[in-house]
Amino acid sequence: MESFCAQNCQALVKCQCGEFLCSHTMGHHMILGHSALSMTETGLMSSFPSIFGLISEYKEKIVQRGTYLTQQVGKLVSSQIVRLEQFER
């Protein structure tokens, strides 16, 4: 399938306006009141690798953000403990 998205995604559905949509472009068309038509089963099956790739990318980003947030909370807690210890002196 060809790419129809700035992020080089594959089309998942076809909009009633005739444009092929991926997960990034679907929302905009739905807001415009368009409805999406299912792709053929073959077309959908060929989209699975890109869907799984997208899920993997999102999962990696979520893990990275979780790690970052955990580090930031750890730094904040450490600084608050230091301040509390200084206050108790």
N, C-alpha and C positions, 0 to 999 in steps of 0.2 A: 504494500500500500504506500502511497505517497505521503509525504509530510504535509500537514495542513496547519501547523502551529509554529510560532516563532521558536518554540522549544523543541522542534523536530519530533513531535509526537505523531502517532498514527491515528487515523480517524477511528472512532468507536461507533458513532451513529451519524445518520444523515438528517439534517434539519429539513423541515418542510420547505424552507426557502431554497433548498438545493445544495447548501454548503455542507461539507463534511466537517464533523466536530470531534474534538478530543476532550479530555477532562478539563482542560484549561479554557476552551472556547464555548463549552456547553452552557455554562452559567449565564453568560451574556445573552445568548439566544433565548434561554428560558425567561430571563427578565423581560425581553422584548415580546414575550407571549408566544414564541414559536414552540412547536412541538417537534420532538425528535422521532425519527423512524428507525426501527431496528435494522442493523446491517444484516447481511446474510450470515448464516451460521459459519460458513467458511471464512468470511471476512472477519467475523468476531474471533474465531479461533486463531487467526493469524495475528490478531492484536494482543493476545495473551502475553507473549514475551515482553512487549513494550509496557504492558500494564504491570507485570511483575517487576520489571526494571524500575518503573516509577515508584512502586511500593517500596522496593529496596532502597531507593534514594531517599524517600521520605523517612523511612525507618532509621537510616544512617544519620540524617539531620536531627531527628528527634533524640537519638542516643547522644549525639554530640552536644545538643542543647541541654540535655539532662545532666551530662558530665560537667558542663560549664556552670550550670546553676548550682550543682552540688559543691563545686569548688568555691563559688562565690559565697554560698551560705556558710561553708567552713571558714572562710576568711572573715566573714562578718562575725560569726560566733567567737572566733579566736580574738578578734579585736575587742569585742564586748567583754570577754573574760579578762583580758589585760586591763581594760578600763575599770572593771569592777574590782580587780585586785589592787589597782592603784588607789582607788577610792577607799578601800578598806584599810589602807596603811595610814 
